Amino acid sequence: MNAKAKIFGLSLLVLMLLTLTQVSAGNKVLGYQEQNKLVTVTYDTITIEVNAGGMVPKFQYSEADSGYEFNVQLKSLIEYLDFNEDGAFQFNETGIWMLDPDPPLGVHSNVLALSSLRWVFSGFDVEYNEGTDEISAIHFGFISDMVMDPFFSDLEMEINAHMYLDDNTTEGYTVVGKTELKFDIIIRNWEWQRNDTNLALRFDIAPIKNTYQLNDTNGNACDTTTNSTGFETKVMNTEEIKQMYQISGDGVDGYFAYANQARYKIASNYEYGTVNATHSSTGDGTLQTYLSFEHFDEEVIYDPSVGVDESTLDESGSIDLVFISVGALMVIGFAFYRKKLN
């Protein structure tokens, strides 16, 4: 075989490598499964696990190529009296009868650990692109079946999750396709002890490594290395409906996002009310995040989500493609070198 033929053959090999890479990228699919209340959703290198079978409901987000990973846990519901009237939760506001010299009889704890709830998986609801068998979205959920604390026995909660392949905007909140999981939280029949209190929902954001950097929706760094419990920092809402804590590490920017508003059902009608966030840490790398709801009569519906900045994943993908191209060109160069020696 002459040199031109060898070069032509190697060039075809390069084109085949590039073509195979592009075909593989075009055949990515959205996968899902459930086992023992653990739902696993996959797309390309992303895996999202939603576990309602453990002590607390947990969302675990990971990216295989970089090793990036964080989880978000739903920890508790807290009724609090907003002493400083800033519309946000602080730890010293949990003593709702602290200023009352004669509290009513039958005072009960105003903190409900969500580990006391038992959940039932609702099954999958799958959407397809019209006229095809290609999945466009999946929906699933967990419904509270039992509350172990008798005082809150009437409480009902739902966690309804949604994963889309294309961007989806609902009431001003845009969910990014392929990389973001949105979950609606519905709370009904909270047993209020006062009629002038608010309700906080605590999430714990836990990166896999303490070296990850956490920033709030305004870009302010969140200190997770010192114990700041009792000195919760209020996050000022931006003009956008969608707010987010950024979780950066291993070359990937992920986030826990939340809306600055919630829907409250009052007298069979839904109205919007403001949601504020505060955070603190126990110093172990975990960020305790409190989202505050206004006092409501019937139910509140709220929409947080977890995801990653897609551009940080795209950059790693393009690097892989270039690596294949450079490797193939090195093969051609080596062939030239051998030919010259011969």
C-alpha positions as a Markdown table, in Angstrom:
| # | Residue | x | y | z |
|---|---|---|---|---|
| 1 | Met | 0.0 | 0.0 | 0.0 |
| 2 | Asn | 1.4 | 3.4 | -1.0 |
| 3 | Ala | 1.7 | 6.4 | 1.4 |
| 4 | Lys | -1.3 | 8.2 | -0.1 |
| 5 | Ala | -3.5 | 5.1 | 0.4 |
| 6 | Lys | -2.4 | 4.8 | 4.0 |
| 7 | Ile | -3.1 | 8.5 | 4.7 |
| 8 | Phe | -6.5 | 8.2 | 3.0 |
| 9 | Gly | -7.3 | 5.2 | 5.2 |
| 10 | Leu | -6.3 | 6.9 | 8.4 |
| 11 | Ser | -8.3 | 10.0 | 7.4 |
| 12 | Leu | -11.3 | 7.8 | 7.0 |
| 13 | Leu | -10.7 | 6.4 | 10.5 |
| 14 | Val | -10.6 | 9.9 | 12.0 |
| 15 | Leu | -13.9 | 10.8 | 10.3 |
| 16 | Met | -15.4 | 7.6 | 11.6 |
| 17 | Leu | -14.3 | 8.4 | 15.1 |
| 18 | Leu | -15.8 | 11.9 | 14.9 |
| 19 | Thr | -19.0 | 10.6 | 13.3 |
| 20 | Leu | -19.5 | 7.9 | 16.0 |
| 21 | Thr | -19.0 | 10.4 | 18.7 |
| 22 | Gln | -21.6 | 12.7 | 17.2 |
| 23 | Val | -24.1 | 9.9 | 16.7 |
| 24 | Ser | -23.6 | 8.8 | 20.3 |
| 25 | Ala | -24.3 | 12.3 | 21.5 |
| 26 | Gly | -27.5 | 12.4 | 19.4 |
| 27 | Asn | -28.9 | 9.2 | 20.8 |
| 28 | Lys | -29.0 | 10.2 | 24.5 |
| 29 | Val | -32.2 | 9.0 | 26.2 |
| 30 | Leu | -34.0 | 9.9 | 29.4 |
| 31 | Gly | -34.1 | 6.8 | 31.7 |
| 32 | Tyr | -36.1 | 6.2 | 34.9 |
| 33 | Gln | -36.8 | 3.5 | 37.4 |
| 34 | Glu | -38.2 | 3.0 | 40.9 |
| 35 | Gln | -37.3 | 0.5 | 43.5 |
| 36 | Asn | -38.3 | 0.5 | 47.2 |
| 37 | Lys | -39.2 | 4.3 | 47.0 |
| 38 | Leu | -35.9 | 5.1 | 45.4 |
| 39 | Val | -36.4 | 6.8 | 42.0 |
| 40 | Thr | -33.4 | 7.1 | 39.7 |
| 41 | Val | -33.6 | 9.4 | 36.7 |
| 42 | Thr | -30.7 | 9.4 | 34.2 |
| 43 | Tyr | -29.7 | 11.5 | 31.1 |
| 44 | Asp | -26.3 | 11.2 | 29.5 |
| 45 | Thr | -23.8 | 11.6 | 32.4 |
| 46 | Ile | -26.4 | 13.0 | 34.8 |
| 47 | Thr | -28.1 | 10.9 | 37.5 |
| 48 | Ile | -30.7 | 12.2 | 39.9 |
| 49 | Glu | -31.9 | 10.0 | 42.7 |
| 50 | Val | -35.0 | 10.8 | 44.7 |
| 51 | Asn | -35.2 | 8.7 | 47.9 |
| 52 | Ala | -38.4 | 8.7 | 50.1 |
| 53 | Gly | -37.6 | 5.4 | 51.7 |
| 54 | Gly | -35.0 | 6.6 | 54.1 |
| 55 | Met | -35.2 | 8.8 | 57.2 |
| 56 | Val | -35.9 | 12.0 | 55.2 |
| 57 | Pro | -36.8 | 12.7 | 51.5 |
| 58 | Lys | -33.6 | 13.3 | 49.7 |
| 59 | Phe | -32.6 | 14.5 | 46.2 |
| 60 | Gln | -29.1 | 13.4 | 45.1 |
| 61 | Tyr | -27.6 | 15.0 | 42.0 |
| 62 | Ser | -24.4 | 13.6 | 40.4 |
| 63 | Glu | -22.4 | 14.0 | 37.1 |
| 64 | Ala | -20.3 | 11.0 | 36.1 |
| 65 | Asp | -17.5 | 12.6 | 34.1 |
| 66 | Ser | -16.5 | 15.1 | 36.8 |
| 67 | Gly | -17.5 | 13.2 | 39.9 |
| 68 | Tyr | -19.6 | 16.3 | 40.9 |
| 69 | Glu | -22.3 | 15.5 | 43.4 |
| 70 | Phe | -24.5 | 17.2 | 46.0 |
| 71 | Asn | -27.7 | 16.3 | 47.8 |
| 72 | Val | -30.7 | 18.3 | 49.1 |
| 73 | Gln | -32.7 | 16.9 | 52.1 |
| 74 | Leu | -36.1 | 17.9 | 53.3 |
| 75 | Lys | -35.6 | 18.1 | 57.1 |
| 76 | Ser | -38.5 | 19.7 | 58.9 |
| 77 | Leu | -41.5 | 22.1 | 59.1 |
| 78 | Ile | -41.3 | 24.8 | 61.7 |
| 79 | Glu | -44.0 | 27.1 | 62.9 |
| 80 | Tyr | -42.4 | 30.4 | 64.0 |
| 81 | Leu | -43.4 | 33.8 | 65.3 |
| 82 | Asp | -41.8 | 36.5 | 63.2 |
| 83 | Phe | -40.6 | 38.7 | 66.1 |
| 84 | Asn | -38.5 | 41.1 | 63.9 |
| 85 | Glu | -41.2 | 41.2 | 61.1 |
| 86 | Asp | -38.7 | 40.6 | 58.3 |
| 87 | Gly | -40.9 | 37.8 | 56.7 |
| 88 | Ala | -38.1 | 35.2 | 57.2 |
| 89 | Phe | -37.1 | 32.5 | 59.7 |
| 90 | Gln | -34.6 | 32.9 | 62.4 |
| 91 | Phe | -33.8 | 30.2 | 65.0 |
| 92 | Asn | -34.7 | 32.4 | 68.0 |
| 93 | Glu | -38.2 | 32.8 | 66.6 |
| 94 | Thr | -39.2 | 29.2 | 67.2 |
| 95 | Gly | -40.3 | 29.9 | 70.8 |
| 96 | Ile | -43.7 | 31.0 | 69.7 |
| 97 | Trp | -45.0 | 31.4 | 73.3 |
| 98 | Met | -41.8 | 32.9 | 74.7 |
| 99 | Leu | -43.4 | 36.3 | 75.3 |
| 100 | Asp | -46.7 | 34.9 | 76.6 |
| 101 | Pro | -46.8 | 34.6 | 80.4 |
| 102 | Asp | -49.8 | 32.4 | 80.3 |
| 103 | Pro | -49.6 | 30.1 | 77.2 |
| 104 | Pro | -52.7 | 28.0 | 76.5 |
| 105 | Leu | -52.9 | 24.4 | 77.8 |
| 106 | Gly | -51.8 | 21.6 | 75.5 |
| 107 | Val | -48.9 | 23.5 | 74.0 |
| 108 | His | -47.1 | 21.1 | 71.6 |
| 109 | Ser | -43.8 | 21.2 | 69.8 |
| 110 | Asn | -44.0 | 23.5 | 66.8 |
| 111 | Val | -41.3 | 21.6 | 64.9 |
| 112 | Leu | -42.2 | 18.5 | 62.8 |
| 113 | Ala | -39.3 | 16.4 | 61.7 |
| 114 | Leu | -40.1 | 15.1 | 58.2 |
| 115 | Ser | -38.5 | 11.8 | 59.2 |
| 116 | Ser | -41.7 | 11.1 | 61.0 |
| 117 | Leu | -43.7 | 10.9 | 57.7 |
| 118 | Arg | -44.1 | 7.7 | 55.7 |
| 119 | Trp | -44.5 | 7.9 | 51.9 |
| 120 | Val | -46.3 | 6.1 | 49.1 |
| 121 | Phe | -44.9 | 6.2 | 45.5 |
| 122 | Ser | -47.4 | 7.5 | 43.0 |
| 123 | Gly | -46.0 | 5.9 | 39.9 |
| 124 | Phe | -44.7 | 7.4 | 36.7 |
| 125 | Asp | -46.6 | 9.6 | 34.2 |
| 126 | Val | -44.7 | 9.6 | 30.9 |
| 127 | Glu | -45.2 | 12.2 | 28.1 |
| 128 | Tyr | -44.1 | 11.5 | 24.5 |
| 129 | Asn | -43.4 | 13.7 | 21.5 |
| 130 | Glu | -46.5 | 13.7 | 19.4 |
| 131 | Gly | -46.7 | 10.8 | 17.0 |
| 132 | Thr | -43.5 | 9.2 | 18.3 |
| 133 | Asp | -42.2 | 6.9 | 21.0 |
| 134 | Glu | -39.7 | 9.5 | 22.1 |
| 135 | Ile | -40.1 | 10.6 | 25.7 |
| 136 | Ser | -40.5 | 14.3 | 26.2 |
| 137 | Ala | -41.1 | 14.4 | 30.0 |
| 138 | Ile | -41.6 | 12.2 | 33.0 |
| 139 | His | -43.6 | 13.0 | 36.2 |
| 140 | Phe | -43.7 | 11.1 | 39.4 |
| 141 | Gly | -44.4 | 11.7 | 43.1 |
| 142 | Phe | -44.6 | 10.7 | 46.7 |
| 143 | Ile | -47.6 | 11.2 | 48.9 |
| 144 | Ser | -47.5 | 11.1 | 52.7 |
| 145 | Asp | -49.4 | 8.1 | 54.0 |
| 146 | Met | -48.8 | 8.4 | 57.7 |
| 147 | Val | -47.5 | 10.9 | 60.3 |
| 148 | Met | -46.0 | 9.3 | 63.3 |
| 149 | Asp | -46.6 | 12.4 | 65.5 |
| 150 | Pro | -50.3 | 12.2 | 66.6 |
| 151 | Phe | -50.5 | 16.0 | 66.9 |
| 152 | Phe | -49.9 | 16.4 | 63.2 |
| 153 | Ser | -52.0 | 13.3 | 62.1 |
| 154 | Asp | -54.1 | 15.4 | 59.7 |
| 155 | Leu | -51.1 | 16.8 | 57.9 |
| 156 | Glu | -50.9 | 15.9 | 54.2 |
| 157 | Met | -47.8 | 16.4 | 52.0 |
| 158 | Glu | -47.0 | 15.7 | 48.4 |
| 159 | Ile | -43.7 | 15.8 | 46.5 |
| 160 | Asn | -44.4 | 15.8 | 42.7 |
| 161 | Ala | -41.3 | 15.8 | 40.5 |
| 162 | His | -41.0 | 16.7 | 36.8 |
| 163 | Met | -38.1 | 16.2 | 34.3 |
| 164 | Tyr | -38.3 | 17.7 | 30.8 |
| 165 | Leu | -36.2 | 17.2 | 27.7 |
| 166 | Asp | -37.0 | 20.8 | 26.5 |
| 167 | Asp | -37.1 | 23.9 | 28.6 |
| 168 | Asn | -40.4 | 24.4 | 30.3 |
| 169 | Thr | -41.8 | 27.7 | 31.7 |
| 170 | Thr | -44.7 | 27.7 | 34.2 |
| 171 | Glu | -45.8 | 30.9 | 35.9 |
| 172 | Gly | -42.5 | 32.6 | 35.3 |
| 173 | Tyr | -40.4 | 29.7 | 36.6 |
| 174 | Thr | -38.2 | 28.1 | 33.8 |
| 175 | Val | -37.1 | 24.6 | 34.2 |
| 176 | Val | -34.1 | 23.7 | 32.0 |
| 177 | Gly | -34.5 | 20.6 | 29.9 |
| 178 | Lys | -32.3 | 17.5 | 30.4 |
| 179 | Thr | -30.4 | 18.9 | 33.4 |
| 180 | Glu | -32.9 | 20.1 | 35.9 |
| 181 | Leu | -35.5 | 18.3 | 38.1 |
| 182 | Lys | -38.4 | 20.4 | 39.4 |
| 183 | Phe | -40.4 | 19.2 | 42.4 |
| 184 | Asp | -43.7 | 20.7 | 43.6 |
| 185 | Ile | -44.3 | 20.5 | 47.3 |
| 186 | Ile | -47.9 | 20.6 | 48.6 |
| 187 | Ile | -48.6 | 21.0 | 52.3 |
| 188 | Arg | -52.2 | 20.7 | 53.6 |
| 189 | Asn | -53.8 | 20.8 | 57.1 |
| 190 | Trp | -50.9 | 22.1 | 59.1 |
| 191 | Glu | -51.9 | 22.1 | 62.8 |
| 192 | Trp | -51.3 | 25.8 | 63.7 |
| 193 | Gln | -50.9 | 26.7 | 67.4 |
| 194 | Arg | -51.3 | 30.4 | 66.7 |
| 195 | Asn | -53.1 | 32.4 | 64.1 |
| 196 | Asp | -50.3 | 35.0 | 63.7 |
| 197 | Thr | -47.4 | 32.7 | 62.8 |
| 198 | Asn | -45.5 | 31.6 | 59.6 |
| 199 | Leu | -44.3 | 28.2 | 58.5 |
| 200 | Ala | -40.7 | 27.5 | 57.5 |
| 201 | Leu | -39.6 | 24.5 | 55.4 |
| 202 | Arg | -36.0 | 23.5 | 56.1 |
| 203 | Phe | -33.8 | 22.0 | 53.3 |
| 204 | Asp | -30.2 | 20.9 | 53.9 |
| 205 | Ile | -27.8 | 21.4 | 51.0 |
| 206 | Ala | -24.9 | 19.1 | 51.3 |
| 207 | Pro | -22.1 | 19.0 | 48.7 |
| 208 | Ile | -20.1 | 15.8 | 48.4 |
| 209 | Lys | -16.9 | 17.7 | 49.3 |
| 210 | Asn | -16.3 | 20.5 | 51.8 |
| 211 | Thr | -14.2 | 22.3 | 49.2 |
| 212 | Tyr | -17.3 | 23.1 | 47.1 |
| 213 | Gln | -18.3 | 26.8 | 47.1 |
| 214 | Leu | -21.8 | 27.8 | 47.9 |
| 215 | Asn | -23.3 | 31.2 | 47.0 |
| 216 | Asp | -26.7 | 32.6 | 47.5 |
| 217 | Thr | -28.9 | 34.1 | 44.7 |
| 218 | Asn | -27.1 | 37.4 | 45.0 |
| 219 | Gly | -23.7 | 35.8 | 44.6 |
| 220 | Asn | -22.8 | 36.2 | 48.3 |
| 221 | Ala | -20.6 | 33.4 | 49.7 |
| 222 | Cys | -22.2 | 31.1 | 52.2 |
| 223 | Asp | -19.9 | 30.1 | 55.1 |
| 224 | Thr | -20.4 | 26.4 | 55.9 |
| 225 | Thr | -17.2 | 26.0 | 57.9 |
| 226 | Thr | -18.4 | 27.7 | 61.1 |
| 227 | Asn | -21.4 | 27.0 | 63.3 |
| 228 | Ser | -23.9 | 29.9 | 62.6 |
| 229 | Thr | -27.1 | 28.3 | 63.9 |
| 230 | Gly | -29.1 | 31.0 | 65.6 |
| 231 | Phe | -27.6 | 33.7 | 63.4 |
| 232 | Glu | -29.5 | 32.9 | 60.2 |
| 233 | Thr | -28.7 | 35.1 | 57.2 |
| 234 | Lys | -31.6 | 36.5 | 55.2 |
| 235 | Val | -31.3 | 36.3 | 51.4 |
| 236 | Met | -32.7 | 39.3 | 49.6 |
| 237 | Asn | -34.9 | 38.2 | 46.7 |
| 238 | Thr | -33.9 | 39.3 | 43.2 |
| 239 | Glu | -36.5 | 40.6 | 40.6 |
| 240 | Glu | -36.6 | 37.2 | 39.0 |
| 241 | Ile | -39.1 | 34.6 | 40.2 |
| 242 | Lys | -36.5 | 31.9 | 40.2 |
| 243 | Gln | -33.8 | 32.3 | 42.9 |
| 244 | Met | -31.0 | 29.9 | 43.4 |
| 245 | Tyr | -28.1 | 28.8 | 45.7 |
| 246 | Gln | -25.1 | 27.9 | 43.5 |
| 247 | Ile | -23.0 | 24.9 | 44.4 |
| 248 | Ser | -19.7 | 24.9 | 42.6 |
| 249 | Gly | -17.0 | 22.3 | 42.5 |
| 250 | Asp | -15.1 | 19.8 | 40.3 |
| 251 | Gly | -15.5 | 22.2 | 37.4 |
| 252 | Val | -19.3 | 22.1 | 37.5 |
| 253 | Asp | -21.8 | 24.7 | 38.7 |
| 254 | Gly | -24.9 | 23.2 | 40.2 |
| 255 | Tyr | -27.8 | 24.8 | 42.1 |
| 256 | Phe | -30.7 | 24.4 | 44.4 |
| 257 | Ala | -33.3 | 26.8 | 43.0 |
| 258 | Tyr | -36.5 | 28.1 | 44.6 |
| 259 | Ala | -39.3 | 30.5 | 43.8 |
| 260 | Asn | -39.7 | 33.8 | 45.6 |
| 261 | Gln | -43.5 | 33.2 | 45.7 |
| 262 | Ala | -45.9 | 30.4 | 46.6 |
| 263 | Arg | -49.5 | 29.7 | 45.9 |
| 264 | Tyr | -51.8 | 29.7 | 48.9 |
| 265 | Lys | -55.3 | 28.2 | 48.8 |
| 266 | Ile | -57.8 | 30.5 | 50.7 |
| 267 | Ala | -61.5 | 29.9 | 50.5 |
| 268 | Ser | -61.1 | 27.6 | 47.5 |
| 269 | Asn | -59.1 | 30.3 | 45.6 |
| 270 | Tyr | -55.4 | 30.4 | 45.0 |
| 271 | Glu | -53.4 | 33.6 | 45.7 |
| 272 | Tyr | -49.7 | 34.3 | 45.5 |
| 273 | Gly | -47.7 | 35.2 | 48.5 |
| 274 | Thr | -44.0 | 36.0 | 49.1 |
| 275 | Val | -41.4 | 33.4 | 50.1 |
| 276 | Asn | -38.2 | 34.4 | 51.8 |
| 277 | Ala | -35.0 | 32.4 | 52.4 |
| 278 | Thr | -32.6 | 32.3 | 55.3 |
| 279 | His | -29.6 | 30.1 | 55.9 |
| 280 | Ser | -27.1 | 29.0 | 58.5 |
| 281 | Ser | -24.7 | 26.1 | 59.0 |
| 282 | Thr | -23.5 | 23.7 | 61.8 |
| 283 | Gly | -20.0 | 24.0 | 60.3 |
| 284 | Asp | -19.8 | 20.6 | 58.7 |
| 285 | Gly | -20.1 | 21.8 | 55.1 |
| 286 | Thr | -23.9 | 21.6 | 55.1 |
| 287 | Leu | -26.1 | 24.6 | 54.5 |
| 288 | Gln | -29.3 | 24.8 | 56.5 |
| 289 | Thr | -31.8 | 26.6 | 54.3 |
| 290 | Tyr | -35.2 | 27.8 | 55.5 |
| 291 | Leu | -37.9 | 28.9 | 53.1 |
| 292 | Ser | -40.7 | 30.8 | 54.8 |
| 293 | Phe | -44.4 | 30.6 | 53.9 |
| 294 | Glu | -47.1 | 33.0 | 55.1 |
| 295 | His | -49.8 | 31.8 | 57.4 |
| 296 | Phe | -52.4 | 29.9 | 55.3 |
| 297 | Asp | -55.7 | 28.3 | 55.9 |
| 298 | Glu | -56.0 | 25.3 | 53.5 |
| 299 | Glu | -52.8 | 24.5 | 51.6 |
| 300 | Val | -49.6 | 25.9 | 50.1 |
| 301 | Ile | -48.0 | 24.8 | 46.8 |
| 302 | Tyr | -44.3 | 25.5 | 46.3 |
| 303 | Asp | -41.9 | 24.8 | 43.4 |
| 304 | Pro | -38.1 | 24.3 | 44.0 |
| 305 | Ser | -35.7 | 22.4 | 41.8 |
| 306 | Val | -32.2 | 21.0 | 41.5 |
| 307 | Gly | -29.9 | 21.2 | 38.4 |
| 308 | Val | -26.6 | 22.2 | 36.9 |
| 309 | Asp | -25.4 | 25.0 | 34.6 |
| 310 | Glu | -25.5 | 23.2 | 31.2 |
| 311 | Ser | -22.6 | 25.2 | 29.8 |
| 312 | Thr | -20.2 | 23.7 | 32.3 |
| 313 | Leu | -21.2 | 20.2 | 31.0 |
| 314 | Asp | -21.0 | 21.3 | 27.3 |
| 315 | Glu | -17.5 | 22.5 | 27.8 |
| 316 | Ser | -16.4 | 19.1 | 29.2 |
| 317 | Gly | -18.1 | 17.4 | 26.3 |
| 318 | Ser | -16.3 | 19.6 | 23.7 |
| 319 | Ile | -13.0 | 18.8 | 25.4 |
| 320 | Asp | -13.7 | 15.1 | 24.9 |
| 321 | Leu | -14.4 | 15.6 | 21.2 |
| 322 | Val | -11.2 | 17.6 | 20.7 |
| 323 | Phe | -9.2 | 14.9 | 22.6 |
| 324 | Ile | -10.5 | 12.3 | 20.1 |
| 325 | Ser | -9.6 | 14.6 | 17.2 |
| 326 | Val | -6.1 | 15.3 | 18.4 |
| 327 | Gly | -5.5 | 11.6 | 19.2 |
| 328 | Ala | -6.4 | 10.7 | 15.7 |
| 329 | Leu | -4.2 | 13.4 | 14.2 |
| 330 | Met | -1.3 | 12.0 | 16.2 |
| 331 | Val | -1.9 | 8.6 | 14.6 |
| 332 | Ile | -1.6 | 10.3 | 11.1 |
| 333 | Gly | 1.6 | 12.1 | 12.2 |
| 334 | Phe | 3.1 | 8.9 | 13.5 |
| 335 | Ala | 2.3 | 7.2 | 10.2 |
| 336 | Phe | 4.1 | 10.0 | 8.3 |
| 337 | Tyr | 7.1 | 9.6 | 10.7 |
| 338 | Arg | 7.3 | 5.8 | 10.1 |
| 339 | Lys | 7.1 | 6.3 | 6.4 |
| 340 | Lys | 9.9 | 8.8 | 6.5 |
| 341 | Leu | 12.1 | 6.4 | 8.4 |
| 342 | Asn | 11.4 | 3.6 | 6.0 |
